[in-house]
Amino acid sequence: MLTANVRLSCCARATNRGARHAVPASTPAIPRRSLHARSSAWRQLIAVASLGAGGATGATPAQTFGDVVPEKFRCVTRIVSAAATGEATAASGLGDGDDVDKGDKKKLRVAYQGMPGAYSEAAALTAYPTCDPCPCEQFENAFEATEQWTADRAVLPFENSLGGSIHRNYDLILQHRLHIVGEVYFKVRHCLLALPGQSKEDIVRAQSHPQALSQCDGYLTALGVVKEAVDDTAGAAAAISAAGQMGVAAVASRRAAELYGMDVLDEDIQDDKSNVTRFLALAREPILPRPGIPYKTSIAFSMKEESGSLFKALACFALRDINLTKVESRPMRWNPVTQQDNKTMQFSYLFYVDFEASMADENAQNALRQLQEKSTFLRVLGSYPADDSRL
C-alpha cells in the first residue's frame, strides 16, 4: 500500500492530460513550418534539427543555421542579469523559481524517476533546493510530466562513472521537446538499511536496484547474503518497512532510512568509492546565458558515410580551441543500417557531444554553423551552466 501511494503523485496526472498536448514517441525532429505555427515560446527553441538527406524525417531541404540557433543566442553582447533568466544554477540552486513578471518566487515542481528517498530525488534537491520533488515511476513519465506542464523541471541521470551512459534517457531527449538547463554531479553513497533491532549478522537477504547491487557486490558477497533485484533503491526500503520483514536489508540512501523508519547498519558500502552520477536538469524552454560562469552545450548530430567525416566534424571545434568534454556514438534508431555502392552493410551513427562554451559564444556558433554544413542531422540539446561544485 505504501508503494502504491507514494510513487506517482506527479506523473499519474501527466498521463491523464489531453492527447492534444502529447508528443508522439516517434517524433525525431521539428520541421520549420510547424515550429513557426506554434507559440512564441516554441519559436525560441534551440533544439531544432537540421534536416537533409538521411535526416530524421527524410526531408530533402536542409534548414538554415538560424533554425538551429535562434537569433537571441547569436553573438549576445549585452549583460544578462541572473534575475532576468529565472533559471537555477544547477550547482548552487540559486534563483530557482524566480517569477520575474510578478516579482516573487514560486516553488518549482521537479520530476524525477523513483520513490521518495531515491538518489534522483537527492539530485533534484541539490539542483533546486527549495523545489517540490515530484516522483515518477519511469523516465518517460518524468519527460511527459515536464512537457505537459505537470512539472516545471525534470532532473534525470544521464551518465554514471561505473555504468556509463543511461542510453534510455539519451533516446528520450531526442523524442521530446525539452532542453538541458543545468547539470549536477552527484556522489552515490550506498547504505545497508534494515528494520530496527537487527545487526548485520541477522541479515540473510539484500534487496535493491540491480545497479546498486552490482556496485556493492563485493561487500554483499563477503556478508554472505542473497542478493535480490527490485525496481528501485528507495522502493526496496519502502517495501521492507511496509511488510515488516526481518532479516532483509535494503541497499539505499540514508534519506530512505529516515523516510521509512529503518536503521543504517553500515554506510559507504559500494565497492568503488568514486561512484558519481551526472544528472541533467530539463525544462520546456532554453535559458539565456549568464555572465561570469562556465557553460556547457550538448548537441547530437550525424554525418555522411565517408572517409574522415568524424575528423572533419570534431575539427570544427578543435580549430576554434573549444574543449570537448564528451564524445559518444550510438546507432541511429530511425535509420540504423546503411549500404552504399554495393558495400557491406554498416550502422549509421548518431554522435553525442558536449563542449565547453555557451550558445552566446560567437566561436561556438561558428563551429555549429560549419558542422551543420557537414552533417545530415544536427540538434542542440541545451546550453547550460556547468556544475563547478566539489564532490
MIPADREN-165721 format. One line per field, with one value per residue (C-alpha): x, y, z; residue in one letter; chain. Coordinates in Angstrom, 1 decimal, m for minus. Example, Ala and Ser with C-alpha at 12.3 -4.5 7.8 and 13.67 -1.06 7.14 Angstrom:
c1 <- 12.3;13.7
c2 <- m4.5;m1.1
c3 <- 7.8;7.1
residuo <- A;S
cadena <- A;A
***
This chain:
c1 <- 0.0;2.9;4.4;1.2;0.5;3.8;5.1;3.2;2.0;3.1;3.3;0.0;m1.6;0.6;m0.7;m4.3;m4.0;m5.4;m4.0;m3.5;m0.6;1.2;4.3;4.5;7.4;8.5;8.9;12.6;12.7;10.7;10.1;10.5;6.9;5.3;7.7;6.5;2.9;3.4;3.5;6.3;7.9;8.3;9.7;12.6;13.7;17.3;16.6;15.7;17.0;18.9;17.2;18.9;19.3;19.3;17.9;15.4;12.3;13.7;13.1;15.4;15.9;18.4;17.4;19.4;21.7;19.1;16.8;19.3;20.4;17.7;18.5;18.5;21.5;23.6;26.5;24.9;26.9;24.6;25.0;22.2;21.5;21.0;17.5;16.5;16.9;14.7;16.7;18.5;22.3;22.4;25.5;24.0;20.3;20.3;17.4;15.2;11.5;12.1;9.0;10.3;7.0;5.3;8.5;8.1;9.1;7.2;8.0;9.2;7.8;10.7;10.1;12.4;12.4;11.8;10.3;11.0;14.4;15.8;19.2;17.4;15.3;18.5;19.9;16.8;17.1;20.7;19.8;16.8;17.0;13.5;11.7;8.7;10.1;7.7;8.2;7.6;7.6;9.5;11.9;9.2;6.8;9.2;9.7;5.9;5.2;7.6;6.4;2.8;3.2;2.5;6.1;8.4;11.6;12.9;16.2;17.3;20.5;22.4;25.9;27.4;31.2;30.8;27.9;28.4;25.7;22.0;21.1;17.3;17.4;19.6;17.0;14.1;15.6;15.6;11.9;10.7;10.9;12.8;16.1;19.0;19.2;21.7;23.8;24.6;27.4;26.1;28.2;26.3;26.8;25.1;23.9;22.8;19.3;17.2;14.3;15.3;16.6;18.9;22.6;24.5;24.8;21.0;20.7;20.2;18.8;19.6;17.3;17.9;18.1;20.3;22.9;23.1;23.6;26.3;28.1;28.1;28.7;31.9;30.6;27.3;29.2;31.5;28.5;27.1;23.6;21.3;21.0;17.5;16.9;13.9;12.9;14.2;16.6;14.2;11.4;13.2;13.4;9.7;8.6;10.7;9.3;5.7;5.9;7.9;10.4;13.1;16.4;16.1;18.1;17.9;20.8;19.7;20.4;20.5;17.4;15.5;16.2;14.8;11.7;10.8;11.9;14.9;18.3;21.6;23.6;26.6;27.3;29.6;29.3;29.9;33.0;34.3;34.2;34.3;30.7;29.4;26.3;25.8;22.2;20.8;18.0;15.4;12.9;10.4;12.3;16.1;17.8;19.8;23.5;24.7;28.0;30.9;30.0;31.2;28.8;28.5;26.5;25.2;24.5;23.6;24.5;25.0;27.4;27.5;29.2;32.6;36.3;37.3;33.8;34.1;37.6;36.1;33.2;35.4;37.8;35.0;35.7;39.4;40.2;38.4;40.0;36.7;37.2;35.0;34.0;32.0;32.0;29.9;28.3;25.3;23.5;20.6;17.3;15.3;17.8;20.2;21.6;23.1;24.6;26.1;27.7;27.4;29.5;28.9;26.1;27.0;25.4;24.6;25.7;24.4;27.1;26.5;29.0;29.3;31.6;32.7;31.0;27.6;25.4;26.2;29.8;30.4;33.1;30.6;28.1;30.6;31.6;28.0;27.5;30.4;29.3;25.8;27.3;28.8;26.0;22.8;21.2;22.0;20.2;21.3;20.1;20.8;23.3;23.5;25.7;28.4;28.5;31.6;31.0;33.2;32.1
c2 <- 0.0;2.3;1.8;2.5;5.7;7.5;6.5;8.5;11.7;13.9;11.7;10.0;13.3;13.9;10.8;11.9;15.3;15.9;14.0;17.2;18.1;14.7;14.4;11.1;8.9;8.6;12.4;12.9;16.5;19.6;20.9;24.6;25.2;23.5;25.5;28.8;27.7;27.3;29.9;32.4;30.3;27.4;29.7;30.3;26.7;25.8;22.2;22.3;19.5;20.2;18.0;16.8;13.6;10.8;13.1;12.2;12.7;12.1;15.7;16.9;20.6;21.4;24.1;27.2;27.9;30.3;27.4;25.6;28.7;31.3;35.0;35.7;33.4;34.9;37.0;38.1;41.0;42.7;41.7;39.4;39.6;36.4;37.5;38.0;34.3;33.0;29.7;27.8;27.3;23.6;23.6;26.0;26.1;29.9;31.6;28.6;29.6;33.3;34.8;37.9;39.2;39.1;39.9;36.9;33.3;30.2;26.7;24.7;21.2;19.0;15.5;12.6;8.9;6.7;7.0;9.5;8.7;7.8;9.2;11.0;12.9;14.0;15.2;17.2;18.8;19.6;21.3;23.1;23.1;24.8;22.7;20.4;16.9;15.0;11.2;9.4;5.6;5.7;8.0;8.5;9.8;12.5;13.7;13.8;15.5;18.3;18.6;18.7;21.3;19.0;19.6;22.6;20.7;17.2;16.0;12.7;10.6;10.5;9.2;7.1;6.8;3.0;2.0;4.6;6.4;5.8;5.3;5.3;9.0;9.9;8.4;10.1;13.6;13.3;12.2;15.1;18.9;19.6;21.5;20.9;23.8;22.5;19.6;18.0;15.6;13.6;11.2;8.0;6.6;3.3;2.3;m1.0;m0.5;m2.8;m2.5;m1.5;m4.1;m6.0;m6.2;m7.1;m10.7;m11.0;m10.2;m13.1;m11.2;m7.8;m6.0;m3.1;m1.9;m4.2;m1.4;m0.8;m4.5;m4.8;m1.7;m3.4;m6.9;m7.4;m6.2;m8.2;m11.3;m11.0;m10.5;m13.8;m12.6;m13.5;m10.6;m9.8;m7.2;m4.9;m1.8;1.0;1.5;3.5;1.2;m1.7;0.2;1.1;m2.4;m3.9;m1.3;m1.8;m5.6;m5.5;m8.0;m9.1;m10.5;m8.5;m5.4;m2.7;m1.1;2.6;6.1;7.4;9.6;6.4;5.1;8.3;8.3;4.6;4.2;2.0;1.8;2.3;m0.8;0.3;3.1;3.7;0.0;0.4;m1.4;1.6;4.8;7.0;6.3;9.5;10.1;13.0;14.3;16.8;19.3;19.6;22.4;23.3;26.4;27.1;29.7;32.8;32.7;34.5;36.3;35.1;31.4;28.4;26.9;23.7;23.0;19.5;18.5;15.4;15.0;12.5;12.6;11.3;7.9;8.9;8.8;11.3;12.6;12.4;14.0;16.9;17.2;17.4;19.8;22.4;22.7;22.0;24.8;27.2;25.9;24.7;21.8;18.7;17.1;14.1;12.3;9.2;7.4;5.2;3.6;5.8;4.4;5.7;4.6;2.1;0.2;1.6;0.0;2.2;1.3;m2.5;m2.2;m4.3;m3.2;m1.0;1.1;4.8;6.5;9.4;11.3;13.0;15.8;18.1;21.1;24.0;27.1;28.8;29.5;33.2;32.5;33.5;30.8;28.1;29.5;29.5;25.9;24.8;26.7;24.8;21.5;21.9;22.2;18.7;16.9;15.2;15.9;18.4;19.3;21.5;19.7;22.6;25.3;25.4;26.3;23.7;22.2;23.7;22.4;20.0;16.5
c3 <- 0.0;0.8;m2.6;m4.5;m2.5;m2.9;m6.3;m8.9;m7.2;m10.1;m13.2;m12.9;m13.6;m16.6;m18.5;m18.0;m19.7;m23.2;m26.0;m27.9;m25.7;m26.1;m28.3;m30.3;m29.2;m32.8;m33.3;m34.0;m35.2;m35.6;m39.2;m39.6;m40.8;m37.7;m35.5;m36.8;m36.3;m32.6;m29.8;m29.4;m26.7;m29.1;m31.8;m29.5;m29.2;m29.5;m30.3;m33.9;m36.2;m39.4;m41.9;m45.0;m47.0;m44.5;m41.8;m39.2;m41.3;m44.8;m45.8;m48.5;m47.9;m45.2;m42.7;m42.1;m39.2;m37.9;m37.4;m35.2;m33.2;m32.6;m33.0;m29.3;m28.9;m31.7;m30.6;m27.3;m26.1;m23.6;m19.9;m18.8;m15.1;m13.1;m12.2;m15.8;m16.6;m13.9;m14.0;m11.4;m11.4;m11.1;m8.9;m6.4;m6.9;m6.8;m8.4;m8.7;m9.1;m9.7;m11.3;m12.9;m14.2;m10.7;m8.8;m6.4;m6.0;m7.0;m5.8;m8.7;m9.2;m10.2;m11.7;m11.0;m11.5;m8.4;m5.0;m2.2;m0.9;m4.3;m5.3;m8.1;m5.5;m3.8;m7.1;m7.7;m4.3;m5.0;m8.3;m6.8;m3.0;m2.5;m5.1;m4.6;m5.7;m8.0;m8.1;m11.3;m11.9;m15.3;m17.1;m19.7;m17.1;m16.0;m19.6;m20.1;m16.8;m17.7;m21.3;m20.4;m17.6;m14.7;m13.6;m14.2;m14.5;m14.7;m13.1;m14.6;m14.7;m18.0;m17.1;m14.3;m13.6;m13.3;m15.5;m18.4;m20.2;m19.5;m23.1;m22.5;m21.4;m24.4;m26.6;m24.8;m25.0;m28.8;m28.7;m26.5;m26.9;m23.7;m23.2;m20.9;m18.5;m15.8;m14.6;m11.2;m10.4;m7.6;m5.5;m4.7;m1.2;m0.6;2.8;4.3;5.8;8.0;10.4;14.0;16.4;14.0;13.3;10.1;11.3;11.2;7.5;5.1;2.1;0.5;m2.0;m4.2;m7.8;m10.0;m10.5;m6.8;m6.1;m8.7;m7.2;m3.8;m5.0;m3.2;0.1;m0.1;m1.1;1.9;4.1;2.8;1.8;m1.0;m3.5;m4.8;m7.6;m7.4;m9.4;m7.0;m4.2;m2.1;m3.2;m1.6;1.7;1.5;0.8;3.6;6.0;4.9;5.2;8.5;7.1;9.5;8.2;5.0;4.2;1.5;m0.3;m0.5;0.7;4.3;3.4;2.6;6.1;7.6;5.4;6.0;9.7;9.1;10.8;8.9;9.6;7.5;5.0;2.0;1.2;m2.5;m3.8;m5.7;m3.7;m6.8;m7.8;m9.4;m11.4;m13.8;m13.7;m16.2;m15.5;m18.3;m19.0;m21.7;m22.8;m23.1;m20.9;m21.7;m20.7;m17.6;m17.5;m15.3;m15.0;m17.1;m19.6;m21.5;m24.6;m25.6;m29.2;m31.2;m34.9;m37.7;m40.6;m44.2;m44.5;m46.0;m45.0;m42.4;m41.6;m37.9;m38.0;m40.0;m37.6;m34.5;m36.3;m36.3;m32.5;m32.4;m34.9;m32.5;m29.3;m28.0;m25.5;m25.8;m22.6;m24.0;m27.4;m27.8;m30.7;m31.0;m33.9;m35.2;m34.2;m37.2;m39.9;m38.3;m41.2;m44.5;m47.6;m50.3;m53.6;m53.1;m50.0;m46.9;m44.5;m41.6;m38.9;m39.3;m36.1;m34.1;m32.2;m28.8;m28.0;m25.0;m25.3;m23.0;m24.4;m24.3;m27.3;m26.8;m27.7;m31.3;m31.6;m30.7;m33.2;m35.9;m35.0;m35.2;m38.5;m40.0;m38.5;m40.0;m43.5;m43.0;m41.1;m42.1;m38.7;m36.0;m32.8;m29.9;m26.8;m24.5;m23.3;m19.5;m16.5;m15.9;m12.4;m10.8;m7.3;m5.4;m4.6
residuo <- M;L;T;A;N;V;R;L;S;C;C;A;R;A;T;N;R;G;A;R;H;A;V;P;A;S;T;P;A;I;P;R;R;S;L;H;A;R;S;S;A;W;R;Q;L;I;A;V;A;S;L;G;A;G;G;A;T;G;A;T;P;A;Q;T;F;G;D;V;V;P;E;K;F;R;C;V;T;R;I;V;S;A;A;A;T;G;E;A;T;A;A;S;G;L;G;D;G;D;D;V;D;K;G;D;K;K;K;L;R;V;A;Y;Q;G;M;P;G;A;Y;S;E;A;A;A;L;T;A;Y;P;T;C;D;P;C;P;C;E;Q;F;E;N;A;F;E;A;T;E;Q;W;T;A;D;R;A;V;L;P;F;E;N;S;L;G;G;S;I;H;R;N;Y;D;L;I;L;Q;H;R;L;H;I;V;G;E;V;Y;F;K;V;R;H;C;L;L;A;L;P;G;Q;S;K;E;D;I;V;R;A;Q;S;H;P;Q;A;L;S;Q;C;D;G;Y;L;T;A;L;G;V;V;K;E;A;V;D;D;T;A;G;A;A;A;A;I;S;A;A;G;Q;M;G;V;A;A;V;A;S;R;R;A;A;E;L;Y;G;M;D;V;L;D;E;D;I;Q;D;D;K;S;N;V;T;R;F;L;A;L;A;R;E;P;I;L;P;R;P;G;I;P;Y;K;T;S;I;A;F;S;M;K;E;E;S;G;S;L;F;K;A;L;A;C;F;A;L;R;D;I;N;L;T;K;V;E;S;R;P;M;R;W;N;P;V;T;Q;Q;D;N;K;T;M;Q;F;S;Y;L;F;Y;V;D;F;E;A;S;M;A;D;E;N;A;Q;N;A;L;R;Q;L;Q;E;K;S;T;F;L;R;V;L;G;S;Y;P;A;D;D;S;R;L
cadena <- A;A;A;A;A;A;A;A;A;A;A;A;A;A;A;A;A;A;A;A;A;A;A;A;A;A;A;A;A;A;A;A;A;A;A;A;A;A;A;A;A;A;A;A;A;A;A;A;A;A;A;A;A;A;A;A;A;A;A;A;A;A;A;A;A;A;A;A;A;A;A;A;A;A;A;A;A;A;A;A;A;A;A;A;A;A;A;A;A;A;A;A;A;A;A;A;A;A;A;A;A;A;A;A;A;A;A;A;A;A;A;A;A;A;A;A;A;A;A;A;A;A;A;A;A;A;A;A;A;A;A;A;A;A;A;A;A;A;A;A;A;A;A;A;A;A;A;A;A;A;A;A;A;A;A;A;A;A;A;A;A;A;A;A;A;A;A;A;A;A;A;A;A;A;A;A;A;A;A;A;A;A;A;A;A;A;A;A;A;A;A;A;A;A;A;A;A;A;A;A;A;A;A;A;A;A;A;A;A;A;A;A;A;A;A;A;A;A;A;A;A;A;A;A;A;A;A;A;A;A;A;A;A;A;A;A;A;A;A;A;A;A;A;A;A;A;A;A;A;A;A;A;A;A;A;A;A;A;A;A;A;A;A;A;A;A;A;A;A;A;A;A;A;A;A;A;A;A;A;A;A;A;A;A;A;A;A;A;A;A;A;A;A;A;A;A;A;A;A;A;A;A;A;A;A;A;A;A;A;A;A;A;A;A;A;A;A;A;A;A;A;A;A;A;A;A;A;A;A;A;A;A;A;A;A;A;A;A;A;A;A;A;A;A;A;A;A;A;A;A;A;A;A;A;A;A;A;A;A;A;A;A;A;A;A;A;A;A;A;A;A;A;A;A;A;A;A;A;A;A;A;A;A;A;A;A;A;A;A;A;A
***
